Amino acid sequence: MSEVRSVSIGVWLTRGSRHETSDRGGMAHFVEHMLFKGTHTRTAAQIAEEIDSIGGQLDAFTSKEYAAYYIKVLDEHLPLAVDVLSDLVLNPAFAPGDIEKEKSVVVEEIKMVDDMPDDLVHELHTQSFWEGHPLGRPILGTRDTVESFTSAALHDYFRGVYSPRNLIVSAVGHIEHGRVMDLVAERFGEVCFDGARVEEHEPRAVPAIQIRHKELEQSHVCLGSSGYRQDHDDRYATYVLNTLLGGSMSSRLFQNIREKRGLAYAVSSGMSSYRDTGAFTVYAGCANEAVGEVIDLIVHELRELRTTLVPETELRRAKNNLKGSLMLGLESTSSRMSNLAMKEIYFGRQFTLDETVSAVEAVTADDVQRVATDLFQTGKLAATVLGAVDGFTLPRERLDLE
């Protein structure tokens, strides 16, 4: 991107929380924390000072299927960025004293989720929906698993996961390709440990209904169904479906639940897609006494998408919204860096913007209805309610979509 002066570069790991065993739940996330606690050549303070001294931005995250460590800097500081990133992901110290301190930090992070009901309801919903499968376990782990981690276990996990076959370097900005290749070869070229292979097992969705009483000023609702895997042929039709259902301010859920009736401040829909499966989830935060009405309205909108073709004007608005969001996102070096890595992880190739726009434009009203009929089926809708709803019941027939 010759018009910018920044560079965003990230090291992406194609392993996440779903690749952990149950007794190691949260280890992928814990290792992410530990990589910032110091290496064999830098202390945690030195890492922070080096990045701050050049006005850079350093961050990381762990998800179900991957983790990422990334830096955004001015183009002239690219060599330092590659040096710091390689040091972080190849030479962590895992000092025993730091491990014990970081356990307390992560336990507090786990507690924080419990105190944030909009996060907690999604966590409860996911655990129930993917019951008995690693995708259902919390990325942070539990207090018991985190407190059981030892230096030996972390070293063993690191050697088995942070190997060349699992690492991707993605860089975007004011760069020259050959120069980036030279820097990466210099810092990563001698990595030789091969790592352990893992097997992934497709989960089975459990359409359970769970109601959790918690003294809150507001209740939180998740309704969800199975979705499509990342590379599914109907993924673009699902993107359009999500946009017009709850993915924008003009969406049906936002307009009918928030704007017309004033029943919720937050209401939206979203998708989680993985290598072999996916989930489609609608969320709303509403008054405790409005839970039943909000659920009925959500079910009504899902039913409408199954039975009635989307008007052309609404379809056009959703497609334009989706294309605009995609294009605006690609103007950011950070977003484009992430996009490059994700395409490499799930497709093994890059897509041009023209390909993506053409795929969105090709979606028809029939496609949207077909996908809605496939995803939103009676008996397969899961529901989670969290709030001061003692005595509230949700019969299965209230979620009938036919």
Number of C-alpha atoms within 10 A of each C-alpha: 14 9 7 14 14 23 25 28 26 27 22 25 24 24 21 21 27 23 23 20 11 15 14 20 25 26 25 28 22 22 21 18 18 21 21 23 22 21 22 13 12 19 15 13 11 14 20 15 12 15 19 12 8 13 13 18 14 21 11 17 14 23 17 22 17 20 20 23 22 24 22 24 21 17 16 14 16 23 14 15 27 23 15 20 22 18 20 24 23 18 15 21 21 21 14 12 9 14 22 15 10 19 19 14 14 21 17 13 13 18 13 13 15 14 11 10 19 20 13 16 23 21 19 19 26 23 18 22 27 18 18 15 17 22 23 21 24 19 23 22 23 19 17 12 15 24 16 12 19 14 16 11 12 19 14 12 18 18 14 16 23 21 19 16 14 18 20 17 22 20 24 22 23 19 19 11 10 9 12 18 11 12 17 16 12 13 17 19 11 9 12 9 13 14 17 13 10 11 6 10 12 13 17 13 23 18 20 17 19 17 18 17 15 15 12 14 10 20 26 27 24 25 23 25 23 25 23 22 18 19 16 15 10 17 18 22 25 22 20 27 26 24 24 27 25 23 24 19 16 18 21 21 28 25 17 17 21 19 15 10 11 12 20 20 13 15 26 21 23 17 19 15 19 18 16 14 18 19 20 20 24 24 24 26 24 24 18 18 14 14 23 14 13 24 21 14 14 23 18 15 16 24 20 17 22 22 14 11 16 20 9 11 8 15 20 18 16 24 23 16 17 21 19 13 11 16 14 10 14 16 12 17 22 21 15 20 21 22 17 19 24 20 15 17 19 14 13 10 11 13 12 8 13 9 11 15 18 12 14 21 16 12 20 17 20 13 19 25 20 17 20 21 19 12 21 23 18 16 15 19 25 23 24 24 29 28 23 20 20 13 7 15 12 15 9 15 9 12 24 18 21 13
